[in-house]
């Protein structure tokens, strides 16, 4: 581990909290109200694009889809073991 902590701007929402408490649909609506730069900041703050697949992307829909997809993946990680 690098020991680095994520520094999230206090003006940006806690996307994982919204995702877990209110669901992806509510999160998507809330993300749609944010500016493109805020979405990019969230991706960076939560390290949601380590492979830089969004580099150069300027469409909010693509960034929002990536955020929700990655949060869903993180949330479901390890769930298979709970089913046994």
KOLLOTOR-364223 format. One record per atom (N, C-alpha, C): residue in three letters; x, y, z. Coordinates in pm, whole numbers, plus 50000, padded with zeros to 5 digits. Layout:
<sites>
ALAXYZ ...
</sites>
This chain:
<sites>
UNK500834988350000 UNK500005000050000 UNK500885012450000 UNK500435022349931 UNK501215034449919 UNK501045043650039 UNK500005041850116 UNK499765050350230 UNK499085063450194 UNK498785065250067 UNK498105077450024 UNK496645076650061 UNK496115087850105 UNK494685088550135 UNK494005096250024 UNK492775092749999 UNK492005100049899 UNK491595113349958 UNK491815123849882 UNK491405137049926 UNK490195141149843 UNK489055140949906 UNK487825144149836 UNK487405158349871 UNK487065165749769 UNK486575179349791 UNK485295178749873 UNK485185187749970 UNK484015187450057 UNK482735191649984 UNK482885198249869 UNK481695202549796 UNK481125191349708 UNK481895180849688 UNK481425169649605 UNK480745159249692 UNK479735152449637 UNK479005142549718 UNK479825130049744 UNK479485123049851 UNK480085110149881 UNK479345099849795 UNK479925096749681 UNK479205088549582 UNK478985074249629 UNK479905068749705 UNK479715055049753 UNK478565054549853 UNK478485064449938 UNK477385065150035 UNK476035066149963 UNK475955074849865 UNK474705076449788 UNK474365063349717 UNK475375057049656 UNK475175044549584 UNK474615033749677 UNK475205032549795 UNK474785021949888 UNK473445024849954 UNK473185037249990 UNK471975040650064 UNK470765042949974 UNK471005049149857 UNK469875053449773 UNK469795046349639 UNK470875039549600 UNK470855031749477 UNK471465039049358 UNK471755031349254 UNK472425037049136 UNK471575047149059 UNK470255045549061 UNK469395054948987 UNK469465068949047 UNK469405069649179 UNK469495082549248 UNK470875088549226 UNK471905080249236 UNK473265085049213 UNK473405090749072 UNK472855083948975 UNK472935088548837 UNK472295102348821 UNK471135104248882 UNK470475117348876 UNK471325128248941 UNK471915124849055 UNK472745134749125 UNK474005137849045 UNK474585127748982 UNK475795129948902 UNK475485138448779 UNK474305136648722 UNK473925144548605 UNK473875159448635 UNK473665162948760 UNK473605177148795 UNK474985183448815 UNK476035175248814 UNK477385180348835 UNK478035184548703 UNK478995193348714 UNK479785197648597 UNK480765186548558 UNK481205186948434 UNK482145177148382 UNK483405176348467 UNK483945187748507 UNK485165187948589 UNK484945181548725 UNK483755183248782 UNK483435176848910 UNK483385161748895 UNK482825157048785 UNK482785142548759 UNK484185136948746 UNK485025144148675 UNK486425139648660 UNK487135139548794 UNK486835149248880 UNK487435149549013 UNK486995137449096 UNK485725133749086 UNK485245121949157 UNK485945109349109 UNK486115108048979 UNK486805096348923 UNK488225095748979 UNK488875107048984 UNK490245107549036 UNK490265104849186 UNK489385111449263 UNK489365110049408 UNK489105095649452 UNK488235088749382 UNK487885074949417 UNK488705064649340 UNK489665069249260 UNK490515060449181 UNK489685050449100 UNK488715055649027 UNK487785047148953 UNK488265044048811 UNK489355050148768 UNK489845047848632 UNK491365045948631 UNK491845035548700 UNK493295033648708 UNK493955030848573 UNK493195025748477 UNK493765022848345 UNK493625034348248 UNK493055045548295 UNK492905057848216 UNK492075055648089 UNK491025047848098 UNK490165045547981 UNK489365057947945 UNK489195066948041 UNK488415079148014 UNK489275090847967 UNK490565088747956 UNK491445099747919 UNK490985105947787 UNK490735118847791 UNK490295125947672 UNK488785125647647 UNK488055118247728 UNK486605117447711 UNK485975130247764 UNK484995135347692 UNK484355147747732 UNK482845146347746 UNK482345134247738 UNK480915132147749 UNK480555127847891 UNK479645135447952 UNK479225132548088 UNK478645118548101 UNK477895114348000 UNK477245101248007 UNK478255090048022 UNK479375090947951 UNK480415080647960 UNK481045080448099 UNK481295092048153 UNK481925092948283 UNK480975087948392 UNK479715091848384 UNK478715087348482 UNK478555072148474 UNK478505066748354 UNK478385052248338 UNK479575045048400 UNK480775050448382 UNK481955044248441 UNK481885044848593 UNK481495056248648 UNK481405057648794 UNK480455047248852 UNK479275046248795 UNK478275036848848 UNK478735022448830 UNK479295019448715 UNK479805005948689 UNK480885002048789 UNK481835010948812 UNK482955007748903 UNK482475006749048 UNK481545015249089 UNK481015014249225 UNK480235001249242 UNK479494997349140 UNK478774984649144 UNK479744972949156 UNK480814973449080 UNK481834962849086 UNK482454962149224 UNK482804973549279 UNK483394973949414 UNK482414968749518 UNK481174972349505 UNK480164968049600 UNK479944952949595 UNK480004947149477 UNK479754932849461 UNK480984924149480 UNK482134930349495 UNK483374922749511 UNK483264914149638 UNK483464901549623 UNK483414892449736 UNK482024887249770 UNK481004892349703 UNK479634887949732 UNK479424873149701 UNK480184867749607 UNK480024853749570 UNK480274844649690 UNK481184848849779 UNK481494840649894 UNK480374840849999 UNK479554851149997 UNK478444851950092 UNK477304842850052 UNK477284838549926 UNK476194830049878 UNK476414815349910 UNK477584811849964 UNK477844797749994 UNK477704794950141 
</sites>
